[in-house]
């Protein structure tokens, strides 16, 4: 269960007519950002199991870069794409950080023209192998460390990542908060938001994770 609480004084509630609508919007935005985080790297204990979490722990899902510990090269996107089964390539998409996407955009050279994706004015390389590429700020950046596997990019059929939701997010007014010292109302109220949601991979074979260390 995700929870959020925004306390405020009675005076603010009286003097700020649109306060309730503003806070509901803020809580909804915070919930959306929380879901992006947990669906990417959630532990699976008391929260969704992130796709990065489960793939990092699954040896068969990891595909190492050609040169361990170095920024990946032009062969690596081909390698991880090939490693994904055909049935999952049909509906596949990519997930990565902006740093990894930037590195992919810089792979192309005069000798590696086939790796060209976007010119500098473009914001994002949004297509690889004909499949959409999405950003998660909670996916790791590139690293030269070889001490452990670090996920660089995920490719797979995200229809195989199952989300179970108990309704949507509810927002309720707590009319009076009480003092922890006197147990009497202290002149503040709060908007309390909560939502129940879980997630996890139905099958790890539907995904491949490009990692920095083979």
N, C-alpha and C positions, 0 to 999 in steps of 0.2 A: 504494500500500500504506500503510495506517494502522499506526502502531506505538506501543506504550506500554510503559514499563519502570518497575517499582516495585522498587528495591533495598531490602534489609532485612538486619539482622544475624542471625547464627545464633542469638544469644540470644533475639531477638524470636520467631523461629520456634519455639524450644523452649518459651518461656514463654507464648505466645499461641496456644492450640490451634486457634482458629477463624480464624487470620490468613489462611490461604490462601483460605477461602471469602469473607472480607471483602474481600480484594484483588481477587478475581475479580469480585465485584459492583461494586466501584469502577471497574475497568477497563471493564466492560460499560456502566456509566452514562456514563463518559467517551466511549466509542465512539459511543453513541447521540447524545450532544450534538454530537460532531464531525460526524456525518452530517447533522444538522439544519443545521449551519453550511455544510457543503460543498454540500449539495443546494440551498441557497439562494444562496450567493455564491461558490462554488468557482470557481477560475480556468479549470479544464479542462486545466491543464498539471500532470501528476503527481498529479492529484486530479479528482474529478467536476466537471463544468461546471454551476455553479449556475443555476437557472432565472432568477434575477434578473440574473445576469451576461449570459446570452445574450439576454434580452429587452431589456436596457438598450442592447445593441449593435445591435439590429435596429430600424431606423427604422419599419418597417411594423407593429411590435408595440406601439409607444408611442402613448399617447393622452394629450394634454395636458389639464390642468385648464382650466376656462373662463377663469380669471384667473391668468395666470402668476405664480408666486412667492407666491401667497397660499394660505392654508389652503383646501382645496377646499370647494366649496359643494354645495347640494342637487342641482344638475344633473349633477355629475360622475359619481356612481355610475351614473346612467342612461346617460350618454354612453359610458363604457367597457363597460358591459354590452351596449349596442346594437352596439358595434364588433366584438364577438366573433361569429364566424359561428354560424349556427343549429345546425349539426351538432355544434359543440363546446359550445354552451350546454346541450345536453341532459344532459351528464354533468359540468357545470362545478362548480368550487368556488373559494373565495377564499382568498388568503394575504396577510397584512398584519401589521404590528406592533401592539402594544396601544395605542400612541399614536394610530395611524391609526384603529383601531377606536373609541377614545374620541372622536375628532373626529367620526366618523360618528354616534355616539350623541348628539352635541350639535347636529346640523344642524337638527333639528326645532324649529320655533317656532310661534307662534299662526298665522302666515301660511304655514308650511311643515309642516303637520301630517302630510302624507303621508310625511315622512321619519323619523317616529318609529320607533325600534327597541326600546330597552329602558329601563326606569326605572333610577335610580341604584343600587338594591340589587342589581341583576343584575351578574354578574361580567363578561359578555362579550356582545356582539351576535353571536350564532352563526348568523344566517340573513339573507341578502340575496337578494332575487329568488327565494326558495325554494331557495337553494343554501347549503351549509354554508360557514362561515367559520372558517379555521384561523389560529393565531398562529405566527409565527416571530420570535424575538427578534433575528434577523439581517436582517430587513427594515427599511428606513430609517424613521425618524420623519418627521413633517411638517417642512417648512422653508420659509422665505420667500426663500431664495437663488434667484437666477435665473441663476447662473453656469454651471450644468450641469443636465442631467436627473437627477432623483432619483426613484427608483421609490417609489410610495406603496402601491399594492395591485396584486396579480396576480389575474386571473380567467381560468379556462380549464379544459380537460379534462386533469387531471394524469395520466390514463392514457397521455398522449402524452409524458410524461417517463419515459424508459426507464432502468432501473437494472440493471446487470450485476454480479452478485456471484459471486466464486469461493469457494463455501462460506460459512461464518460466521466469526466471530472465534475464533482459536485462542489458548490461553494455555498457556505452557510454563514449566517451572522451569529457571532457569539455576543449577546447583547451587553454583558458586563463581565469584565475580568476582575479578579479579586486580588488583593494584596497577599503575598506569601507570609506576611508578618501578622496581619490582623484578620485575614480571611474575609474582609469587607470589600465591597466594590471600590475600585480605585479611580474611577472616572475614565476608564478606557474600555473600548470595545475591540472586536477583531473580526476579520474575515478569515474563515477557516476553509481550506480546500483539501479535498482528498480524492483519490482515485485508486482503483485496484486493477493491476495489469501484470501480465507475465509474458515471457517470450523465450524462444530457444529454437535451435536448429532441429528440424524433423529428421534430417539425415545429413551427416557431415560430408558424404560423398558428393553432395550437390555443390560443393564449394572447394576452391583452392586458395591457399594463402601464400603469397610470395614473401619469403623471409630473407633477412640479410645474411644469415649463416646457414650453410647447407647442412 
